[in-house]
Amino acid sequence: GTIGHCNHLARYIGFILPISIILALVSVSSKSMSRLAAFVSMAGILALIYTLTRSSWIGLLLSITVMIPFMFKHRLMSFRTIGKFALGSMVLLILLSAYGDVIWDRLISNDMGSAKTRLTTAQVALHVIEDHPILGVGINNYGSILEKYWSSKDSFTRIAAVHNTYLLYAAELGLVGFGAYLWLLTAFLVRIRKAMKSRSRYLSAIAVGVMGSFAGYLLTALSDKSYKESFSLLIVFWSLMAIIEAIILINERQEQVAVELLTSKKWMKTLKDFDIRKNFPIAEFYN
């Protein structure tokens, strides 16, 4: 209701669900947080089904697929997590069976030319990029030039912008601006990978969840322009970037405090006077 469009809502849910799912699976916080995350995950999946947005369905599957190897790599996977994952999979199967008719009808029913339009509008965008390769047509000016470039094969191209975030940015910003956009995405990816190395399992889990959100974004941006035209989604995107920067800053400060503590004269004197055999008698046995 407040996002404005079912596609926008699906993209919003796609940003949030990977984070809630990993918090529900990994025991890194209180039980109340885990239960809340589980509730959000189930409610979010149900809401995502009813948006009828196929690309976001696929995007969520990709998000989960991407998160799993990182969960193993950063030691977030345990027997308890595997058990929760199995239980969550069973609940998901129940939801899919309960709402299977909705999903199946959306997959096989006539989409009123929705898939075809994405191809024809992409062709129009490529023509625009060919004519304005360096600086583009200007930000938010794409709609004003459609009268010149629309395709007679699909009259919808006369009024609709291309449903592809990458092509839309390239057409409006040109290759110079599009290069800056790709640099931003690359930098975001690099910072996420750095944040995932946090020694805090909670912060590492959050970063892995953001990685899942980012993977879903990269895929669904191929079939929609919501990420550019929805202010709500732009806020969420930059908020996720801010969270990643906060995690990295916390990690750096923790390391700095640890170094200062270990190199301080008071700590060194304490360490020198520390009798490991007196404080930990079992150490004598290992020696």
C-alpha positions, 0 to 999 in steps of 0.5 A, a space after each residue: 500500500 505505501 510502496 505504490 506498485 506490486 512490482 516495487 513491493 516485490 523488489 522491497 521484499 526481495 531486499 529484506 527477506 535474505 536478511 530476515 531468513 539468515 537471522 532466522 537460521 543462524 543462532 547469532 542473537 536472542 530467541 526473540 530476534 530469531 522468532 521475529 526474523 522467522 515470522 518476517 520471513 514467512 509473512 514476507 514470502 507469502 506477500 511476495 507470492 501475492 505480488 505475482 512478480 515472477 522475477 522476484 520469485 526467481 531473485 529470492 531463490 538466487 539470493 538463498 543460493 548465493 548465501 549458502 556457500 558464504 554461510 559455510 565459508 564464514 562458519 555460520 553453518 552449524 547442525 542447528 542451522 541445518 536443522 532450521 534450514 530443513 524445517 524452513 524448507 518444509 514450511 516453504 513446501 507447505 506454503 507452496 502447496 497451499 498457494 500452488 494454484 496462484 503460482 502455477 497460474 501466474 507461470 503458465 497463464 497469458 501474461 498479456 504480452 508482458 514478457 514480449 514487451 521487455 524484449 521490444 522495449 530493450 530493443 528501443 533502449 539499444 537504439 537510444 544508446 547507439 544514438 547517444 552513447 557518451 552522455 545519454 539523453 539525460 537523467 529522467 528524459 527517457 520518456 520524452 524521446 520515446 515518440 521518436 524511437 518507439 517500435 511499430 511491433 509493439 505500441 506499448 514502447 511508445 509510452 513505456 520505458 525499458 524494463 531493464 535498470 541497466 539499459 535505462 541507466 545507460 540510455 539516460 546517463 550514457 556510457 560515462 554515467 553507466 560506467 560510474 553506476 557499474 563502479 558503484 555496484 562493484 564497490 558495493 560488492 567489494 565492501 560486502 565481502 569485507 564486511 562478511 569477514 567480521 569476527 562477530 557472527 551476528 555482523 557477519 550474518 547480516 553482511 551475508 544477508 546483504 550479499 543475498 539481497 545484492 545478488 537478487 538485485 543484480 538479477 531482477 534489475 534485468 527485467 524491471 526499472 523499479 530500482 530507478 523510479 521508486 524512491 523507497 527502493 533507492 532509500 533501501 539500497 543506500 541503507 544497505 550500503 550504510 549498514 555494510 559501511 557501519 559493519 566495516 567501521 565497527 570491525 576496524 574499531 574493534 581491531 584498533 582497540 585490540 592492538 592498542 590494548 596489546 601494545 600498551 605498557 600496562 597490558 605488557 606488564 600485566 602479561 609479563 607478570 602473568 603466571 600461566 601455570 598458576 592461573 591455568 594448572 592444566 597448561 602444566 600438564 600439556 607442557 
